[in-house]
Amino acid sequence: MTKITYSIIAPIYNEIEIIDEFCKRIKDVMDSTGETWELVLVNDGSTDGSTERIRELASTSEQIRSVIFARNFGHQIAVTAGLDYARGEAVTIIDADLQDPPEVILDLIEKWKKGYQVVYAVRAEREGESWFKKFTASLFYRIIYKITDVEIPLDTGDFRLLDRKVVDVMNSMREKHRFLRGMSSWIGYKQIGVEYKRAARFAGETKYPFKKMLQLALNAVTGFSYFPLQVASYFGFASAGLAIIAIPVVAILRMTGSQFFEGQTTTLISVLFLGGVQLISLGILGEYIGRLYDEAKGRPLYIVSEAPEDE
């Protein structure tokens, strides 16, 4: 098998307008290193012609390897497949939309050569994004940072370089609901960030709308924190505390002849409040139990219809 120094992983989902420009810029950057490299394109169930184009590119270049999914499995799973098939000593994860400039890979490599085993790219500026996207993204990173049990760097995505040791450990972690940037932080090793300016999308539309960002946030919280379960407990203690305080207060008011608590309104509000707390708590428990159920089924993370053979 050919020894590969650098692997680049790019998940592809309906990016026909971008693939050629992306591959060109990757080639220009990686050729400048003078080292052996490969580009692993993981087609995540595209329906716009991306699949056929990826096949063509792989057939005309020894450095491009294509992994074709049987259906759409999602971004985090596509990156996971890329990690499974990557052969390099240093593996870079990057999206194909060119918002993360391939030229920044050289800065990541420089830090790797200095002995860092995880080099993550930090978004110092974000071009071409609405104020709502910037606000929700900023809020997402700060909430995750506060409530998870690992120190996930602020304003970082999946754009990062991983040493082969880190990749091997991540490949051994086969959890279904994946939050890769959290996993790479949890592993440890020597880590450092590199700031860069995030560009506007080269073409097409974002594949991470608010709904998917919300799902990613849920995976992050449930995968790395017990905070939601603790919140449910806090609600329970707060409700019990209110009840303990309310019992003597109501008893005294009744004995003094006060009309303040007469009627069904107070009872109805109390029942609705407690019912809401119980339903929220059950919902939180359901999220964790559902994830346990998914893990117990033991299904593969993804199904590949076409994959390269190691040389």
Secondary structure, DSSP 8 states (H G I E B T S, - for coil): ----SEEEEEEESS-TTTHHHHHHHHHHHHHTTTS-EEEEEEE-S--SSHHHHHHHHHHH-TTEEEEEESS---HHHHHHHHHHH---SEEEE--TTSSS-GGGHHHHHHHHHTT-SEEEEEEEEE-S--HHHHHHHHHHHHHHHHHSSS---TTEEEEEEEEHHHHHHHHT---SS--HHHHHHHH-SSEEEEEEEE---SSS--S--HHHHHHHHHHHHHHH--HHHHHHHHHHHHHHHHHHHHHHHHHHHHHTT--TT-SSHHHHHHHHHHHHHHHHHHHHHHHHHHHHHHHHH---S--EEE-----
